Amino acid sequence: MAWIALVVSGLLETVWASALAESRTLTRPTPTAVFLVAMIASMAGLGFALRTLPVGTAYAVWVGIGAVGTAVYGIVALDEPASVVRLLCLGLIVAGVVGLKLAH
């Protein structure tokens, strides 16, 4: 259950980071509200996962999911560059997250 909560909270990190960017420095109400709700839910999920998972593993997985998800959002929705090097580096982050899960 902790791993499911951790993955969901990592995905919520993508939501809040993307909403923060869309909020234009917290000046747009809807993205700001999405940011706040997603951030609180993401932190709560991480906190739940930390009840049973080691902090180093859980935090690295949480950040990795959020970082890759946010970068993919930027590429797909915000027309950020998707260079081979960038995609390779994102793949390395995914490999690291999977490796941490397998090592646990």
Jmol script that loads the backbone (N, CA, C; Angstrom):
load data "model"
ATOM      1  N   MET A   1       0.814  -1.199   0.000  1.00  0.00           N
ATOM      2  CA  MET A   1       0.000   0.000   0.000  1.00  0.00           C
ATOM      3  C   MET A   1       0.864   1.273   0.000  1.00  0.00           C
ATOM      4  N   ALA A   2       2.004   1.196   0.697  1.00  0.00           N
ATOM      5  CA  ALA A   2       2.888   2.362   0.768  1.00  0.00           C
ATOM      6  C   ALA A   2       3.419   2.729  -0.610  1.00  0.00           C
ATOM      7  N   TRP A   3       3.741   1.720  -1.415  1.00  0.00           N
ATOM      8  CA  TRP A   3       4.263   2.001  -2.754  1.00  0.00           C
ATOM      9  C   TRP A   3       3.202   2.631  -3.636  1.00  0.00           C
ATOM     10  N   ILE A   4       1.969   2.194  -3.512  1.00  0.00           N
ATOM     11  CA  ILE A   4       0.882   2.796  -4.297  1.00  0.00           C
ATOM     12  C   ILE A   4       0.708   4.256  -3.895  1.00  0.00           C
ATOM     13  N   ALA A   5       0.690   4.506  -2.598  1.00  0.00           N
ATOM     14  CA  ALA A   5       0.567   5.886  -2.117  1.00  0.00           C
ATOM     15  C   ALA A   5       1.733   6.733  -2.607  1.00  0.00           C
ATOM     16  N   LEU A   6       2.921   6.152  -2.624  1.00  0.00           N
ATOM     17  CA  LEU A   6       4.105   6.890  -3.063  1.00  0.00           C
ATOM     18  C   LEU A   6       4.020   7.243  -4.545  1.00  0.00           C
ATOM     19  N   VAL A   7       3.602   6.302  -5.372  1.00  0.00           N
ATOM     20  CA  VAL A   7       3.475   6.567  -6.811  1.00  0.00           C
ATOM     21  C   VAL A   7       2.400   7.621  -7.068  1.00  0.00           C
ATOM     22  N   VAL A   8       1.257   7.489  -6.401  1.00  0.00           N
ATOM     23  CA  VAL A   8       0.186   8.480  -6.578  1.00  0.00           C
ATOM     24  C   VAL A   8       0.652   9.854  -6.115  1.00  0.00           C
ATOM     25  N   SER A   9       1.352   9.915  -4.995  1.00  0.00           N
ATOM     26  CA  SER A   9       1.819  11.223  -4.516  1.00  0.00           C
ATOM     27  C   SER A   9       2.899  11.791  -5.431  1.00  0.00           C
ATOM     28  N   GLY A  10       3.690  10.933  -6.067  1.00  0.00           N
ATOM     29  CA  GLY A  10       4.653  11.402  -7.065  1.00  0.00           C
ATOM     30  C   GLY A  10       3.952  11.982  -8.281  1.00  0.00           C
ATOM     31  N   LEU A  11       2.874  11.332  -8.708  1.00  0.00           N
ATOM     32  CA  LEU A  11       2.084  11.866  -9.821  1.00  0.00           C
ATOM     33  C   LEU A  11       1.432  13.195  -9.432  1.00  0.00           C
ATOM     34  N   LEU A  12       1.000  13.289  -8.184  1.00  0.00           N
ATOM     35  CA  LEU A  12       0.428  14.557  -7.710  1.00  0.00           C
ATOM     36  C   LEU A  12       1.493  15.656  -7.649  1.00  0.00           C
ATOM     37  N   GLU A  13       2.742  15.267  -7.463  1.00  0.00           N
ATOM     38  CA  GLU A  13       3.813  16.263  -7.521  1.00  0.00           C
ATOM     39  C   GLU A  13       3.888  16.872  -8.919  1.00  0.00           C
ATOM     40  N   THR A  14       3.701  16.029  -9.923  1.00  0.00           N
ATOM     41  CA  THR A  14       3.643  16.528 -11.304  1.00  0.00           C
ATOM     42  C   THR A  14       2.491  17.506 -11.462  1.00  0.00           C
ATOM     43  N   VAL A  15       1.349  17.175 -10.886  1.00  0.00           N
ATOM     44  CA  VAL A  15       0.173  18.050 -10.983  1.00  0.00           C
ATOM     45  C   VAL A  15       0.461  19.392 -10.328  1.00  0.00           C
ATOM     46  N   TRP A  16       0.988  19.366  -9.105  1.00  0.00           N
ATOM     47  CA  TRP A  16       1.178  20.661  -8.431  1.00  0.00           C
ATOM     48  C   TRP A  16       2.286  21.489  -9.068  1.00  0.00           C
ATOM     49  N   ALA A  17       3.331  20.850  -9.558  1.00  0.00           N
ATOM     50  CA  ALA A  17       4.389  21.617 -10.217  1.00  0.00           C
ATOM     51  C   ALA A  17       3.879  22.256 -11.502  1.00  0.00           C
ATOM     52  N   SER A  18       3.092  21.508 -12.262  1.00  0.00           N
ATOM     53  CA  SER A  18       2.512  22.045 -13.502  1.00  0.00           C
ATOM     54  C   SER A  18       1.511  23.151 -13.209  1.00  0.00           C
ATOM     55  N   ALA A  19       0.689  22.949 -12.175  1.00  0.00           N
ATOM     56  CA  ALA A  19      -0.282  23.976 -11.799  1.00  0.00           C
ATOM     57  C   ALA A  19       0.420  25.237 -11.306  1.00  0.00           C
ATOM     58  N   LEU A  20       1.530  25.066 -10.605  1.00  0.00           N
ATOM     59  CA  LEU A  20       2.287  26.230 -10.138  1.00  0.00           C
ATOM     60  C   LEU A  20       2.775  27.047 -11.325  1.00  0.00           C
ATOM     61  N   ALA A  21       3.267  26.383 -12.349  1.00  0.00           N
ATOM     62  CA  ALA A  21       3.714  27.094 -13.547  1.00  0.00           C
ATOM     63  C   ALA A  21       2.548  27.805 -14.231  1.00  0.00           C
ATOM     64  N   GLU A  22       1.408  27.137 -14.284  1.00  0.00           N
ATOM     65  CA  GLU A  22       0.228  27.724 -14.931  1.00  0.00           C
ATOM     66  C   GLU A  22      -0.401  28.845 -14.112  1.00  0.00           C
ATOM     67  N   SER A  23      -0.094  28.899 -12.825  1.00  0.00           N
ATOM     68  CA  SER A  23      -0.714  29.909 -11.953  1.00  0.00           C
ATOM     69  C   SER A  23      -0.134  31.310 -12.152  1.00  0.00           C
ATOM     70  N   ARG A  24       0.971  31.394 -12.883  1.00  0.00           N
ATOM     71  CA  ARG A  24       1.625  32.687 -13.131  1.00  0.00           C
ATOM     72  C   ARG A  24       1.896  33.418 -11.812  1.00  0.00           C
ATOM     73  N   THR A  25       2.743  32.804 -10.997  1.00  0.00           N
ATOM     74  CA  THR A  25       3.129  33.339  -9.690  1.00  0.00           C
ATOM     75  C   THR A  25       1.938  33.465  -8.749  1.00  0.00           C
ATOM     76  N   LEU A  26       1.096  32.448  -8.765  1.00  0.00           N
ATOM     77  CA  LEU A  26      -0.074  32.346  -7.879  1.00  0.00           C
ATOM     78  C   LEU A  26      -1.072  33.485  -8.089  1.00  0.00           C
ATOM     79  N   THR A  27      -1.153  34.008  -9.304  1.00  0.00           N
ATOM     80  CA  THR A  27      -2.088  35.103  -9.585  1.00  0.00           C
ATOM     81  C   THR A  27      -3.360  34.628 -10.277  1.00  0.00           C
ATOM     82  N   ARG A  28      -3.396  33.388 -10.751  1.00  0.00           N
ATOM     83  CA  ARG A  28      -4.593  32.849 -11.410  1.00  0.00           C
ATOM     84  C   ARG A  28      -5.267  31.884 -10.437  1.00  0.00           C
ATOM     85  N   PRO A  29      -6.538  32.122 -10.090  1.00  0.00           N
ATOM     86  CA  PRO A  29      -7.183  31.367  -9.003  1.00  0.00           C
ATOM     87  C   PRO A  29      -7.291  29.854  -9.232  1.00  0.00           C
ATOM     88  N   THR A  30      -7.712  29.414 -10.400  1.00  0.00           N
ATOM     89  CA  THR A  30      -7.927  27.981 -10.596  1.00  0.00           C
ATOM     90  C   THR A  30      -6.623  27.193 -10.527  1.00  0.00           C
ATOM     91  N   PRO A  31      -5.589  27.575 -11.287  1.00  0.00           N
ATOM     92  CA  PRO A  31      -4.330  26.824 -11.147  1.00  0.00           C
ATOM     93  C   PRO A  31      -3.741  26.920  -9.746  1.00  0.00           C
ATOM     94  N   THR A  32      -3.947  28.046  -9.077  1.00  0.00           N
ATOM     95  CA  THR A  32      -3.445  28.194  -7.710  1.00  0.00           C
ATOM     96  C   THR A  32      -4.144  27.218  -6.779  1.00  0.00           C
ATOM     97  N   ALA A  33      -5.458  27.076  -6.923  1.00  0.00           N
ATOM     98  CA  ALA A  33      -6.218  26.127  -6.098  1.00  0.00           C
ATOM     99  C   ALA A  33      -5.785  24.691  -6.391  1.00  0.00           C
ATOM    100  N   VAL A  34      -5.596  24.363  -7.658  1.00  0.00           N
ATOM    101  CA  VAL A  34      -5.126  23.020  -8.025  1.00  0.00           C
ATOM    102  C   VAL A  34      -3.752  22.775  -7.417  1.00  0.00           C
ATOM    103  N   PHE A  35      -2.884  23.763  -7.504  1.00  0.00           N
ATOM    104  CA  PHE A  35      -1.550  23.664  -6.910  1.00  0.00           C
ATOM    105  C   PHE A  35      -1.634  23.346  -5.419  1.00  0.00           C
ATOM    106  N   LEU A  36      -2.423  24.097  -4.689  1.00  0.00           N
ATOM    107  CA  LEU A  36      -2.513  23.920  -3.238  1.00  0.00           C
ATOM    108  C   LEU A  36      -3.072  22.553  -2.860  1.00  0.00           C
ATOM    109  N   VAL A  37      -4.161  22.158  -3.502  1.00  0.00           N
ATOM    110  CA  VAL A  37      -4.791  20.868  -3.182  1.00  0.00           C
ATOM    111  C   VAL A  37      -3.858  19.714  -3.538  1.00  0.00           C
ATOM    112  N   ALA A  38      -3.258  19.770  -4.732  1.00  0.00           N
ATOM    113  CA  ALA A  38      -2.367  18.690  -5.161  1.00  0.00           C
ATOM    114  C   ALA A  38      -1.118  18.622  -4.283  1.00  0.00           C
ATOM    115  N   MET A  39      -0.603  19.781  -3.879  1.00  0.00           N
ATOM    116  CA  MET A  39       0.594  19.782  -3.040  1.00  0.00           C
ATOM    117  C   MET A  39       0.294  19.166  -1.675  1.00  0.00           C
ATOM    118  N   ILE A  40      -0.821  19.527  -1.088  1.00  0.00           N
ATOM    119  CA  ILE A  40      -1.182  18.964   0.223  1.00  0.00           C
ATOM    120  C   ILE A  40      -1.392  17.456   0.105  1.00  0.00           C
ATOM    121  N   ALA A  41      -2.113  17.023  -0.933  1.00  0.00           N
ATOM    122  CA  ALA A  41      -2.356  15.594  -1.122  1.00  0.00           C
ATOM    123  C   ALA A  41      -1.049  14.846  -1.404  1.00  0.00           C
ATOM    124  N   SER A  42      -0.165  15.452  -2.184  1.00  0.00           N
ATOM    125  CA  SER A  42       1.115  14.831  -2.491  1.00  0.00           C
ATOM    126  C   SER A  42       1.959  14.653  -1.234  1.00  0.00           C
ATOM    127  N   MET A  43       2.016  15.673  -0.417  1.00  0.00           N
ATOM    128  CA  MET A  43       2.780  15.594   0.834  1.00  0.00           C
ATOM    129  C   MET A  43       2.168  14.576   1.790  1.00  0.00           C
ATOM    130  N   ALA A  44       0.849  14.527   1.837  1.00  0.00           N
ATOM    131  CA  ALA A  44       0.180  13.553   2.707  1.00  0.00           C
ATOM    132  C   ALA A  44       0.494  12.131   2.254  1.00  0.00           C
ATOM    133  N   GLY A  45       0.478  11.900   0.944  1.00  0.00           N
ATOM    134  CA  GLY A  45       0.818  10.571   0.425  1.00  0.00           C
ATOM    135  C   GLY A  45       2.253  10.196   0.719  1.00  0.00           C
ATOM    136  N   LEU A  46       3.160  11.153   0.554  1.00  0.00           N
ATOM    137  CA  LEU A  46       4.561  10.898   0.885  1.00  0.00           C
ATOM    138  C   LEU A  46       4.699  10.578   2.371  1.00  0.00           C
ATOM    139  N   GLY A  47       4.024  11.351   3.196  1.00  0.00           N
ATOM    140  CA  GLY A  47       4.071  11.097   4.640  1.00  0.00           C
ATOM    141  C   GLY A  47       3.546   9.715   5.003  1.00  0.00           C
ATOM    142  N   PHE A  48       2.462   9.302   4.342  1.00  0.00           N
ATOM    143  CA  PHE A  48       1.912   7.969   4.572  1.00  0.00           C
ATOM    144  C   PHE A  48       2.931   6.899   4.180  1.00  0.00           C
ATOM    145  N   ALA A  49       3.553   7.080   3.027  1.00  0.00           N
ATOM    146  CA  ALA A  49       4.533   6.097   2.553  1.00  0.00           C
ATOM    147  C   ALA A  49       5.732   6.008   3.490  1.00  0.00           C
ATOM    148  N   LEU A  50       6.091   7.125   4.113  1.00  0.00           N
ATOM    149  CA  LEU A  50       7.253   7.138   5.011  1.00  0.00           C
ATOM    150  C   LEU A  50       7.013   6.358   6.297  1.00  0.00           C
ATOM    151  N   ARG A  51       5.772   5.965   6.542  1.00  0.00           N
ATOM    152  CA  ARG A  51       5.514   5.122   7.713  1.00  0.00           C
ATOM    153  C   ARG A  51       6.205   3.775   7.596  1.00  0.00           C
ATOM    154  N   THR A  52       6.357   3.285   6.352  1.00  0.00           N
ATOM    155  CA  THR A  52       6.941   1.956   6.179  1.00  0.00           C
ATOM    156  C   THR A  52       8.166   1.935   5.262  1.00  0.00           C
ATOM    157  N   LEU A  53       8.349   2.926   4.437  1.00  0.00           N
ATOM    158  CA  LEU A  53       9.482   2.936   3.511  1.00  0.00           C
ATOM    159  C   LEU A  53      10.601   3.818   4.054  1.00  0.00           C
ATOM    160  N   PRO A  54      11.847   3.478   3.768  1.00  0.00           N
ATOM    161  CA  PRO A  54      12.961   4.333   4.202  1.00  0.00           C
ATOM    162  C   PRO A  54      12.876   5.709   3.529  1.00  0.00           C
ATOM    163  N   VAL A  55      13.220   6.741   4.249  1.00  0.00           N
ATOM    164  CA  VAL A  55      13.077   8.104   3.752  1.00  0.00           C
ATOM    165  C   VAL A  55      13.907   8.341   2.487  1.00  0.00           C
ATOM    166  N   GLY A  56      15.108   7.826   2.438  1.00  0.00           N
ATOM    167  CA  GLY A  56      15.951   8.040   1.262  1.00  0.00           C
ATOM    168  C   GLY A  56      15.351   7.440   0.009  1.00  0.00           C
ATOM    169  N   THR A  57      14.854   6.229   0.114  1.00  0.00           N
ATOM    170  CA  THR A  57      14.225   5.562  -1.022  1.00  0.00           C
ATOM    171  C   THR A  57      12.933   6.263  -1.413  1.00  0.00           C
ATOM    172  N   ALA A  58      12.079   6.508  -0.434  1.00  0.00           N
ATOM    173  CA  ALA A  58      10.768   7.102  -0.723  1.00  0.00           C
ATOM    174  C   ALA A  58      10.912   8.495  -1.331  1.00  0.00           C
ATOM    175  N   TYR A  59      11.785   9.304  -0.771  1.00  0.00           N
ATOM    176  CA  TYR A  59      11.935  10.660  -1.284  1.00  0.00           C
ATOM    177  C   TYR A  59      12.509  10.654  -2.697  1.00  0.00           C
ATOM    178  N   ALA A  60      13.493   9.806  -2.942  1.00  0.00           N
ATOM    179  CA  ALA A  60      14.090   9.734  -4.275  1.00  0.00           C
ATOM    180  C   ALA A  60      13.076   9.271  -5.315  1.00  0.00           C
ATOM    181  N   VAL A  61      12.254   8.291  -4.970  1.00  0.00           N
ATOM    182  CA  VAL A  61      11.221   7.819  -5.892  1.00  0.00           C
ATOM    183  C   VAL A  61      10.191   8.912  -6.125  1.00  0.00           C
ATOM    184  N   TRP A  62       9.760   9.576  -5.065  1.00  0.00           N
ATOM    185  CA  TRP A  62       8.751  10.646  -5.152  1.00  0.00           C
ATOM    186  C   TRP A  62       9.244  11.772  -6.055  1.00  0.00           C
ATOM    187  N   VAL A  63      10.460  12.215  -5.818  1.00  0.00           N
ATOM    188  CA  VAL A  63      11.041  13.288  -6.626  1.00  0.00           C
ATOM    189  C   VAL A  63      11.243  12.829  -8.067  1.00  0.00           C
ATOM    190  N   GLY A  64      11.699  11.595  -8.249  1.00  0.00           N
ATOM    191  CA  GLY A  64      11.925  11.079  -9.596  1.00  0.00           C
ATOM    192  C   GLY A  64      10.648  11.042 -10.422  1.00  0.00           C
ATOM    193  N   ILE A  65       9.585  10.532  -9.822  1.00  0.00           N
ATOM    194  CA  ILE A  65       8.295  10.493 -10.527  1.00  0.00           C
ATOM    195  C   ILE A  65       7.836  11.906 -10.854  1.00  0.00           C
ATOM    196  N   GLY A  66       7.931  12.797  -9.880  1.00  0.00           N
ATOM    197  CA  GLY A  66       7.513  14.177 -10.105  1.00  0.00           C
ATOM    198  C   GLY A  66       8.351  14.884 -11.156  1.00  0.00           C
ATOM    199  N   ALA A  67       9.656  14.664 -11.120  1.00  0.00           N
ATOM    200  CA  ALA A  67      10.548  15.319 -12.087  1.00  0.00           C
ATOM    201  C   ALA A  67      10.285  14.829 -13.502  1.00  0.00           C
ATOM    202  N   VAL A  68      10.187  13.519 -13.677  1.00  0.00           N
ATOM    203  CA  VAL A  68       9.936  12.975 -15.012  1.00  0.00           C
ATOM    204  C   VAL A  68       8.550  13.386 -15.494  1.00  0.00           C
ATOM    205  N   GLY A  69       7.566  13.285 -14.622  1.00  0.00           N
ATOM    206  CA  GLY A  69       6.202  13.673 -15.011  1.00  0.00           C
ATOM    207  C   GLY A  69       6.106  15.133 -15.411  1.00  0.00           C
ATOM    208  N   THR A  70       6.762  15.989 -14.653  1.00  0.00           N
ATOM    209  CA  THR A  70       6.731  17.413 -14.968  1.00  0.00           C
ATOM    210  C   THR A  70       7.471  17.712 -16.259  1.00  0.00           C
ATOM    211  N   ALA A  71       8.592  17.053 -16.479  1.00  0.00           N
ATOM    212  CA  ALA A  71       9.336  17.246 -17.729  1.00  0.00           C
ATOM    213  C   ALA A  71       8.517  16.764 -18.928  1.00  0.00           C
ATOM    214  N   VAL A  72       7.845  15.631 -18.792  1.00  0.00           N
ATOM    215  CA  VAL A  72       6.995  15.126 -19.870  1.00  0.00           C
ATOM    216  C   VAL A  72       5.839  16.091 -20.132  1.00  0.00           C
ATOM    217  N   TYR A  73       5.244  16.626 -19.070  1.00  0.00           N
ATOM    218  CA  TYR A  73       4.185  17.632 -19.225  1.00  0.00           C
ATOM    219  C   TYR A  73       4.722  18.833 -20.005  1.00  0.00           C
ATOM    220  N   GLY A  74       5.902  19.285 -19.665  1.00  0.00           N
ATOM    221  CA  GLY A  74       6.503  20.414 -20.373  1.00  0.00           C
ATOM    222  C   GLY A  74       6.717  20.121 -21.843  1.00  0.00           C
ATOM    223  N   ILE A  75       7.157  18.916 -22.148  1.00  0.00           N
ATOM    224  CA  ILE A  75       7.389  18.535 -23.544  1.00  0.00           C
ATOM    225  C   ILE A  75       6.069  18.447 -24.305  1.00  0.00           C
ATOM    226  N   VAL A  76       5.077  17.795 -23.709  1.00  0.00           N
ATOM    227  CA  VAL A  76       3.807  17.546 -24.398  1.00  0.00           C
ATOM    228  C   VAL A  76       2.925  18.798 -24.452  1.00  0.00           C
ATOM    229  N   ALA A  77       2.781  19.475 -23.323  1.00  0.00           N
ATOM    230  CA  ALA A  77       1.802  20.565 -23.250  1.00  0.00           C
ATOM    231  C   ALA A  77       2.390  21.958 -23.452  1.00  0.00           C
ATOM    232  N   LEU A  78       3.666  22.131 -23.158  1.00  0.00           N
ATOM    233  CA  LEU A  78       4.251  23.472 -23.205  1.00  0.00           C
ATOM    234  C   LEU A  78       5.280  23.628 -24.322  1.00  0.00           C
ATOM    235  N   ASP A  79       5.371  22.632 -25.161  1.00  0.00           N
ATOM    236  CA  ASP A  79       6.252  22.681 -26.327  1.00  0.00           C
ATOM    237  C   ASP A  79       7.721  22.883 -25.946  1.00  0.00           C
ATOM    238  N   GLU A  80       8.133  22.297 -24.825  1.00  0.00           N
ATOM    239  CA  GLU A  80       9.539  22.337 -24.449  1.00  0.00           C
ATOM    240  C   GLU A  80      10.293  21.341 -25.323  1.00  0.00           C
ATOM    241  N   PRO A  81      11.591  21.540 -25.518  1.00  0.00           N
ATOM    242  CA  PRO A  81      12.344  20.656 -26.416  1.00  0.00           C
ATOM    243  C   PRO A  81      12.414  19.217 -25.894  1.00  0.00           C
ATOM    244  N   ALA A  82      12.367  18.280 -26.830  1.00  0.00           N
ATOM    245  CA  ALA A  82      12.465  16.853 -26.503  1.00  0.00           C
ATOM    246  C   ALA A  82      13.696  16.277 -27.204  1.00  0.00           C
ATOM    247  N   SER A  83      14.838  16.795 -26.862  1.00  0.00           N
ATOM    248  CA  SER A  83      16.070  16.334 -27.509  1.00  0.00           C
ATOM    249  C   SER A  83      16.391  14.907 -27.063  1.00  0.00           C
ATOM    250  N   VAL A  84      17.213  14.262 -27.839  1.00  0.00           N
ATOM    251  CA  VAL A  84      17.625  12.895 -27.518  1.00  0.00           C
ATOM    252  C   VAL A  84      18.317  12.856 -26.156  1.00  0.00           C
ATOM    253  N   VAL A  85      19.174  13.808 -25.902  1.00  0.00           N
ATOM    254  CA  VAL A  85      19.897  13.847 -24.623  1.00  0.00           C
ATOM    255  C   VAL A  85      18.921  14.025 -23.470  1.00  0.00           C
ATOM    256  N   ARG A  86      17.964  14.917 -23.633  1.00  0.00           N
ATOM    257  CA  ARG A  86      16.977  15.149 -22.569  1.00  0.00           C
ATOM    258  C   ARG A  86      16.166  13.888 -22.294  1.00  0.00           C
ATOM    259  N   LEU A  87      15.692  13.239 -23.350  1.00  0.00           N
ATOM    260  CA  LEU A  87      14.903  12.018 -23.180  1.00  0.00           C
ATOM    261  C   LEU A  87      15.745  10.898 -22.574  1.00  0.00           C
ATOM    262  N   LEU A  88      17.008  10.811 -22.959  1.00  0.00           N
ATOM    263  CA  LEU A  88      17.897   9.813 -22.377  1.00  0.00           C
ATOM    264  C   LEU A  88      18.075  10.055 -20.880  1.00  0.00           C
ATOM    265  N   CYS A  89      18.262  11.296 -20.504  1.00  0.00           N
ATOM    266  CA  CYS A  89      18.420  11.623 -19.086  1.00  0.00           C
ATOM    267  C   CYS A  89      17.150  11.310 -18.294  1.00  0.00           C
ATOM    268  N   LEU A  90      15.993  11.595 -18.867  1.00  0.00           N
ATOM    269  CA  LEU A  90      14.740  11.242 -18.198  1.00  0.00           C
ATOM    270  C   LEU A  90      14.623   9.730 -18.062  1.00  0.00           C
ATOM    271  N   GLY A  91      15.060   9.001 -19.074  1.00  0.00           N
ATOM    272  CA  GLY A  91      15.063   7.548 -18.994  1.00  0.00           C
ATOM    273  C   GLY A  91      15.969   7.031 -17.878  1.00  0.00           C
ATOM    274  N   LEU A  92      17.079   7.705 -17.674  1.00  0.00           N
ATOM    275  CA  LEU A  92      17.974   7.328 -16.575  1.00  0.00           C
ATOM    276  C   LEU A  92      17.311   7.549 -15.220  1.00  0.00           C
ATOM    277  N   ILE A  93      16.537   8.620 -15.094  1.00  0.00           N
ATOM    278  CA  ILE A  93      15.809   8.852 -13.838  1.00  0.00           C
ATOM    279  C   ILE A  93      14.797   7.732 -13.616  1.00  0.00           C
ATOM    280  N   VAL A  94      14.071   7.372 -14.666  1.00  0.00           N
ATOM    281  CA  VAL A  94      13.099   6.271 -14.559  1.00  0.00           C
ATOM    282  C   VAL A  94      13.806   4.982 -14.160  1.00  0.00           C
ATOM    283  N   ALA A  95      14.952   4.701 -14.779  1.00  0.00           N
ATOM    284  CA  ALA A  95      15.716   3.502 -14.425  1.00  0.00           C
ATOM    285  C   ALA A  95      16.137   3.531 -12.957  1.00  0.00           C
ATOM    286  N   GLY A  96      16.518   4.702 -12.474  1.00  0.00           N
ATOM    287  CA  GLY A  96      16.895   4.838 -11.064  1.00  0.00           C
ATOM    288  C   GLY A  96      15.729   4.579 -10.130  1.00  0.00           C
ATOM    289  N   VAL A  97      14.561   5.095 -10.486  1.00  0.00           N
ATOM    290  CA  VAL A  97      13.359   4.876  -9.663  1.00  0.00           C
ATOM    291  C   VAL A  97      13.017   3.388  -9.636  1.00  0.00           C
ATOM    292  N   VAL A  98      13.038   2.752 -10.795  1.00  0.00           N
ATOM    293  CA  VAL A  98      12.755   1.308 -10.862  1.00  0.00           C
ATOM    294  C   VAL A  98      13.808   0.532 -10.059  1.00  0.00           C
ATOM    295  N   GLY A  99      15.061   0.925 -10.200  1.00  0.00           N
ATOM    296  CA  GLY A  99      16.118   0.276  -9.436  1.00  0.00           C
ATOM    297  C   GLY A  99      15.928   0.393  -7.940  1.00  0.00           C
ATOM    298  N   LEU A 100      15.500   1.546  -7.466  1.00  0.00           N
ATOM    299  CA  LEU A 100      15.246   1.725  -6.029  1.00  0.00           C
ATOM    300  C   LEU A 100      14.106   0.832  -5.568  1.00  0.00           C
ATOM    301  N   LYS A 101      13.081   0.693  -6.398  1.00  0.00           N
ATOM    302  CA  LYS A 101      11.961  -0.191  -6.036  1.00  0.00           C
ATOM    303  C   LYS A 101      12.445  -1.632  -5.961  1.00  0.00           C
ATOM    304  N   LEU A 102      13.222  -2.059  -6.956  1.00  0.00           N
ATOM    305  CA  LEU A 102      13.704  -3.440  -6.975  1.00  0.00           C
ATOM    306  C   LEU A 102      14.676  -3.725  -5.822  1.00  0.00           C
ATOM    307  N   ALA A 103      15.429  -2.720  -5.430  1.00  0.00           N
ATOM    308  CA  ALA A 103      16.404  -2.891  -4.350  1.00  0.00           C
ATOM    309  C   ALA A 103      15.755  -2.903  -2.979  1.00  0.00           C
ATOM    310  N   HIS A 104      14.526  -2.451  -2.877  1.00  0.00           N
ATOM    311  CA  HIS A 104      13.861  -2.381  -1.565  1.00  0.00           C
ATOM    312  C   HIS A 104      13.386  -3.719  -1.126  1.00  0.00           C
TER     313      HIS A 104
END
end "model"
wireframe off; spacefill off
backbone 0.3
color backbone group
